[in-house]
Amino acid sequence: MNIETDVPVPVSTRSRKYPFLDMAIGDSVVFEGQKVNGKAYRAAMSTGTRHGMRFVARREDEALRIWRSE
């Protein structure tokens, strides 16, 4: 077995359910029928924690809108 250095990690080809990593500051996305603390909200908050981003969520009628704030 050989130890190798400077071998880059391949880019993931796994599809993502939510577009949070593709969002720029000020962008938002709406999720119909979602609530604060639902799946989309938890995914945004954990994505932000792992990647140094911040997201803000607000309810709009029967939907949830999530903005990237930082």
C-alpha positions in Angstrom: 0.0 0.0 0.0 1.4 3.4 -1.0 0.6 6.7 0.7 -0.1 9.4 -1.9 -0.2 13.2 -1.3 -1.8 16.1 -3.3 -4.6 13.9 -4.7 -7.7 16.1 -4.9 -11.0 14.9 -3.6 -13.4 14.4 -6.6 -16.4 16.7 -6.9 -19.6 15.1 -5.7 -22.1 14.0 -8.4 -24.8 13.5 -5.8 -27.8 15.6 -6.5 -29.0 17.9 -3.8 -32.6 18.3 -2.8 -32.3 21.9 -1.8 -30.4 24.7 -3.6 -28.8 26.4 -0.6 -25.2 26.0 -1.7 -26.0 27.7 -5.0 -27.6 30.8 -3.4 -25.9 34.2 -3.4 -26.4 36.6 -0.5 -29.9 38.2 -0.9 -31.3 35.2 -2.9 -34.4 33.5 -1.5 -36.4 30.3 -2.2 -40.0 29.6 -1.3 -41.2 26.2 -0.1 -45.0 25.7 -0.4 -46.6 23.9 2.5 -43.4 23.9 4.7 -43.3 25.3 8.2 -40.6 26.9 10.2 -38.6 24.0 11.7 -39.6 21.8 8.8 -37.2 19.8 6.7 -36.2 22.7 4.4 -35.5 25.0 7.4 -33.4 22.4 9.1 -31.5 21.7 5.9 -30.7 25.4 5.5 -29.5 25.9 9.0 -27.3 22.8 8.9 -25.9 23.8 5.5 -25.1 27.3 6.9 -23.3 25.8 9.9 -21.2 23.5 7.7 -20.3 26.0 5.0 -20.1 29.4 6.9 -23.4 30.7 5.4 -26.3 32.3 7.2 -30.0 31.9 6.3 -33.1 33.6 7.5 -36.6 32.0 7.3 -40.0 33.6 7.4 -43.5 32.3 7.0 -45.6 33.6 4.0 -49.2 32.5 4.1 -49.0 28.7 3.6 -45.3 28.7 2.6 -41.9 29.2 4.0 -39.4 31.6 2.4 -35.6 31.2 3.2 -33.1 33.9 2.3 -29.3 33.7 2.3 -28.2 36.6 4.5 -24.4 36.0 4.7 
